[in-house]
Amino acid sequence: MEPGDPGLGTKGAPRFFCTAGRGLEPFLMREVRERLAATQVEYMSGKVFFITCSNLSMMKKLKSAERVFLLIKKQFPLTASSPSKGKILHDLRRLISDDPGSWLNAISFWKNLLETDAQKEKPSQRASNPLKRKAEENEIVFAKKLKLEVQKNEEIQQEWPLEKQVEESALEQGDSNTGRENLQEKELQPAVEEAAGAPSPDFTFRVSCRCSGTVAKIFTAQEVGKIIGIALMKQFGWKADLRTPNLEIFIHLNDVYSVLGIPLFRVPLASRTYIQTTGLRSTIAWAMASLAEIKAGTLVLDPMCGLGTILLEAAKEWPNVYYVGTDISDSQLLGAQDNVKAANLQDKIELLKVSVVDLPLPSECVDSIISDIPFGKKFKLAKDIKSILQEMERVLRVGGTIVLLLSKDHHRCLQDCGESSVPLNPQGNHPTDPEEKEKTIPSETESSPGEANNQECLDKMPPFGSLVAVECYKVSLGKTDAFICKYKKSQAAGCHPPEHHYIQNSL
């Protein structure tokens, strides 16, 4: 989908997009294909676009997405060679006035999705299911927290008083677009009012906006939200309600694209109702678990479990598995116990107080290990990373999988600790061979945002003992970056790897 496409796919099918943490796009692309049978799956940084016929209950199952939106439109950015306040003001209003039909179509799809979902919900079943009732209570708590945050951020927007101020500023610059815009609105209004399925004048809305790049240097996100809100009120006669609207409009403007959509759920998907005390971001935890090749009847270990987020995400997705979490901190284990109890997973997850370098487990008894290696000023683990990995290697069975979340320092330390060798590719050639690169570069339609990043990281990850690097993804944790690294155990710990698996790096 190129910028400029409306929010409708082939044969009028609705387009959707999800937001994701930076670096999680490849996980989300795989997930929407598998869970939602999505087609035309494409991405931009932090967003994945797709077409699906799935209902809201299916979309709620997405684990690597932050939020899900129905796409209204996506187009080229609102920038020019010499951007002015008046020019961008004019372009902002054209997001509504140029194609009012796309707005009405999107709202029609949105209403149909809600109605279909409501018809499938049976109040009697909800009331008779205590677990579902508990989940709904948690969702209400999350919604209240979210509402308080929105109120704090939007107190200054209560009546959208900016219109006259912005128009005067634009006119002072000699821009005549505002007058033409008003004329265009008057000409379009009768057609819009007659459109089938148009919401009633009592329909209420609010605008949430994110801006970066050129637009953000001229208008704040609050100002853009006010301008769009005023344009919607003029175009459709809707009423602004910043506290309890019928509809929320999401807008993201930067120097690459302009995206407008309707959020499908009031609570972000990343805010799990079954996690009482949050630790690691749930989307990161799920992405790690999705790489661990978890199968029914196996044993999965998190030897530095903290508050247990990774175990919770794994147990919810793969329930027929035995999970063990260990940690040396009493406070972390108490928090993990509370989370396990709140998620009703006491029969799936066992928690133990032990050291990661002295696990009370026999050698080669664990099928998968998933762990967030703690980092930060209060954790001085860089010098211990080798012994930590050696103990994990000991308890992991041959053919088993380790998935770790590593800081930049940890990642660099493992590179230094590893042998001076690199894994061969399946063809038996060195991955840095230029001829081999030409053979293995995927086509543009098949490539994902993580492939280049993954290969670049792998080239820098030598084997560590019997652990061979398989995948690596650079991801964002907010203010810092980290690496999700996957290893496979190729033979029993302490055995020298077969020569044909590796070649010495003489560079």
N, C-alpha and C positions, 0 to 999 in steps of 0.2 A: 504494500500500500504506500503510494507516494504521498508526500504532503499535498494537500489540496483535495484529497478524497473525502467524501461525506461519510457519515457513520453508517452506511448501508453497504452490504456486500452483494455478491451475486444473487439475483432473484429477490432482492429486498431483504436478505438475511441481515440481522443486526450485527454490528461490529462491537467488540468489547476491548477493553484494555485493563491491565493490572499494573500497579506500581510494585516495584521490588527494590530491595537494597542493592546498591551497586555491587556487581559481581555475581548476583544470584539470577541474572537473566537466563543463563543456560538451564538452570534447574527449573525455573518457571516455564520455559518453553517446552521442556520435556513433559512437565506435569499437565499443562493444558491439553497437550496432544493425547496423553494417556487417560486423564480423567474426563475430559470434556469432548473428546474426539474432535478437537479444534482443527480448523483449516486456515490457510493463509496466515500462518503464525510468523510474525515479524517482530523486531525489537528496535528500540532506541534506548539510549542509556537510561536505566531506571524504569523502563516501561516495556511491556510486551503486548502487542496487538494481535487479535485473532477473531475468527468467526466461529460461532458455535450455536447449536440448537438446544443446548443444555438448559435446565431450569435453575432457579435460584438455589435450591437445596443442593444441587451438584456443585455449583460454584462456591458454596460455603465450605466445601471440602478441600479447597485449594490450601496448601500448607506453606508454599514458598512465596505467596503473594502478600503484600501489605494491605492493599485495598483493590476492589473490583469496580469498574465503571462501565456504563453504557456509553459508547462514543457518540458524541454529537457531531463533531468535525475535527479534522486534523489538517493543518495547512502550513504553508511556509511562514517563517517568522515575520513579525510586524516591525521590520527594520528597513531602512533605506540608506542610500549612500550618504545623505545628509539628513538624518532623522531630526525632526523638530517636535515640539510638544503638540502643536496643532495637527501635524501629519499623523502622529501615533494616536491621538485622540480620535481622528477621523477613522483610522483603520480599526480601532477598538470597536467603534459603533457599527462598523460594517460587518463585524463578526455576527451580529444579529440581523441587521437590515438587509444584507445581500442575499440571504437565503433563509427566510423565516420558515419555509416548509421543512427544512432539516430539523429545526427545533421542534416543530409540532409532531413530525414523524418519530423523533427520538422519545418524546414524552408519551406518545401513544404506545410505543414498544415498552417503555418503562412501566406504564400503568398495566399493560397486559401481563408483564412478568409478575408484578405484585398480585394481581388478581388470580393468576394461575397458582401462585404459591399459596395464597390464602385459601383457595379451594381445596388444596391438598392437605392443609393442616386440619386436624380433627381435634377440637377442644377437649372432647371427652378423653381421648387417648393421652393428650398432654397432661391433663389433670391426674390421670391414673398412673402416670409414670414419674416416680419421685426423682429419678436421676435427670430426666429431661426438665422437670420443674426446677431442679437445682441449677441446671445450666442456664435456664431462662432468667432465674434470679441473678446469677452472676452477670449475664449480659446486661441486665438493667443497671447493675452497679457500674459496669464499664461505661454504659451510655451516659449515666449521670456525671461520671468523671470527665468524659469527653465534652459534655455540655458545659461544665464549669470552665474548662479550658477555652472553649469557643467564646463563652461570654466574656472572659477576661481579655481575649485577643480582639474582640469586636465591640467593646463598650463604646469606642470612639466612632462607631459607624451607625449609631442608632437611627438616624433619619436620613442618611445619605445626603448631606447638605452641600456636596462638593460641585454639583453641576454648574451653577452659575460661575463659580470661582474658576473652574477649569476652562469653560468656554471663553470667559473674558481674557484669560491668559493666552489662549490660542489666537483670539482675534487681535490681541496686542502685537502678535508676531506677524500679522498681515495675512493670516490663513483664512480663506473663505470657504473651507470645506464644511464648516458647521452649518452654514445657511443651506448649502446644497443637501446636506444630510437631513435637515428638518423637512425640506420639500419632498425628499425621497420617502421619508417615513409617512407623510400625509398621503402620498400616492399609493403606498403599499397597504396602509391600514385597512381599507374596505375589503381587500382580498383576504387578508389575514383573518378578519372578523368572520368571514363567511366560510373559512376552512373547516372541513369536517373534523369533528373530534377535538376541536380547540378547547383548552381548559377554560373554565368559567372565570369571570373577572375576580371572583373571590379567591382564586388560586394564589397561594403564597409561596415564596421562595427566599433563598439567600444565596450569596456568592462567596465561595472560598477561592483564594487566588494565591499562586506562587509565581514570582517573577525573578528573572536573573538576566544578566547581560545588558544589552542596550536599553530595553524597556525599563529595567530596574533603576537605571541611572536617571531616568526622566520622571517616572511615576513610581510611587510605592505600591506594594501589593494592595494596601487598603484603598488607595486612590483608584487603582484599576478595578477593584471590586465594586466601588461606588459607580464608576462610569458604566460598567456592564450592567449593574443593577438598574440604573436610571434608564438605560437603553431598553432593557427588557420591559420595564414598566410602561414606557411610551409605546413600544411595539405591540405588546400583547395585553396591556391593561392589568397585568398581575400586580399583586401587592407584596411589598417586602416585609419579611418577618425574620428577624435574626435569631429568634429563640426557638420557636416551634413551627418551622415552615413545612409545607407539603413536599417541597422539593429543594434539594441542594444542587447548585451548579458548581462544578470544579473547573478551574482554568489554570493552565500552566503555560507561561510565556517565557521563551528564551531566544537565543540567537540561532537555534537550529529548527525549532518548530513552534507552532501554537496548537495546543490541545484543549478541547472542551469536552466535558463528559458529565454524567450523572452517577454519583456513587450509589451502588445497589444495596449497601448495608450501612446502617448508622454506626456500627462498631467495626473498626478495622479487623480484618481476619487475623492479623498478627497478634491481636489481644485475645489470647486463648481463655475461654471461660473456665477451663479445667486447671489453670495454673493460678495458685493463690498468691505466691510470692515470686516475682519475676527475677530471673538471673540473666543468663545468656539469652539473646534475642531468639524467640521461638522459631523464626524463619531460618536462621542460621543453624539452629539445633536440628531442625527437620532436614535441611539440606545435607548435613553431615550424616544423619542416619540413613538417608536415601542412598548414600554411596557405600554403605557398610555391607551390602549383600546379605541382609537379614533374612533368614528362612525359618519356617515353623519348626519348633522342637530344638532350636539351637540355644546356646548360652552366649549372652552379650554382656560385656563388662564396660563400665565407666570407672576407671580407677582414681579419678579426681572429679567426683560427680558434683561437688558444690551443692546447689539447690535442686539438682536432679532434672533440670530442664531437658537435657538430651534424652535421658531415660524415659521421661514422660512422653516426649514427642515420638520416640520409637515405639513405646508400648501402646500408644493410641493407634498407631498405624499398623503395627505388626503384633497383635495381641497374643498369638500362640507361641510365645518365646519366653524364656526365663532370663530375667535381667538382674544384674548385681551392680550396685553402686558402692564405692568406697571413698572415704575422705578422712583426713586427719583432724578436721575442725569440728568441734561439737556444735557450734552455732550453725554451720552449714548443714550438718546432718539433721539438726532439728528442723531447719527450714525445709529440707528435702522431705522429711517425714510428713510435715504438714501438707506439702504439695502432693505427695503420693496418696495421702488420706483424702484430700479434697478431690482428687481425680478418681478415687475409688479403685486404685491399682495396687492395693496392699498384697494381693495374691500373685501379682506379676513381678514386683520389684522388691528386692531385698537390699537393705542398707547396712554397711559394716564400717566400723571405725578402725582403719588400718592405714599404714603408710604405703604409698605408691611404689616405693623401692623395696618393699618386703611384703608382697601379697601372699596371703595364706591359701594359695591355690597350687595344685600340682602342675607340673609342666605340660604344656600342649593340651589344655583342657577347655580353652575358650575359643569360640568360633569367630567372634567379632569384638573388637575393642573400639570404642568411640569416646573421645575425650577432648575437652577444652583445656589445654595446658595453661594454667593461670599466668598472667603477665601483668606488669605494672610495677610501680615503685615499691609496693609492699611485698612483691613476690620476686625473690632473687633465685630463679631456677635455671638460669643460663648455664651455670657450672654443673648442674645436676641433670641436665637434659639427656646426657648420654646414659647415665645409670637408670633413669626413668624409662627410656626406650628399651634398654636391655632387659629390664624386668617385664615389660609388656611383651617383648619378643619371646621371653621364656615361657610365659603362660599361654601364648597363642599357638594354636595347632598349625601344622603345615598346610598351606593353602588358605589360611585364615586372613582376615582383613583388619587393618588398623586405619582409622580415620581420625586425624588430629586437627585441632585449630591451633595454629602457631602464630606467634608474633613475628615481626621481621627479624628480631634478634635471635629467636629460637630457630627460625628457618635458616638463618645464616650459620648458626652454630651447628645445625645438623649437616649442612653442606661441608663444614670444616671437619666434622667428626667422621663423615662417610668416607669410604674408600675412594681412592683416586681412580674411579671408573664410572661408566655410564651404561644404562641398559641399552641393548640393541633393539631396534624396531623389528616387527614381525618378518621383514624381508631379510634380516641379518645384516643390515647396513648401519653405519653410524648415522644418527639422526641429523648430524650437521653436514652430511654429504650433500652438496648442491644438487647433484643429479637426483638423489632420493627425494629432496624437497619438491622438485618438480613433479615427481610421481605421486606424492601423497597430499599435495594441496587440494582440499575439497573445492567443489564448485561453489559459487556464491550463494546459490539457493539452498545448499545443504549445510553451509557453515553456520556455526552458532557463535555468540559473543565470547564464549569461554574457550574455544578451541585454540586460538592463537596464544591466549594467556596461559592455558594449560600446557601447551608444548614448550613455551618459553620457560615456564617454571620447571618442567620435567628435565629439560636440558641441563639445569643447574642443580639437580637433585641426584647425587650418586647414591648407590645402595648403602644401607646401614646394616652391617652384619648380613642376616638372611632376609632383611626387609627390603623389598624392591619398590621404588616409587612407581605408581600407576597413574594417578591423576593429581592435579594441583590447580586450585582456583584462588585468585586474589579477590578478597571480598572486603567490603567496608563495614566497620563497626562504629560508624558515626565519625568521631574525631580522629580515629586511627584506622589503619588497614591491617589485615591479617591474611593468613593463608589456610585454606582447607586442603590438607594433604592426605592422600590415600596411599597405603602401602599394602603389599601382599607378602606373606611369608613363603619363601621359595623352598626352604629345606629346614631341617632341624637346626635349632640355634647352636652355634659353635662350629657347624660344618662349613667347609670352604665351598663357595658356590661353584658349580660346574663352569669350566672355562668357556664353553660355547654360549653361555648366557651373557657374558660381559666382555668388553675389551678395555684395555688400559688406556686411560686418557693421557696422552703424551704432551698435550698442549700446556 
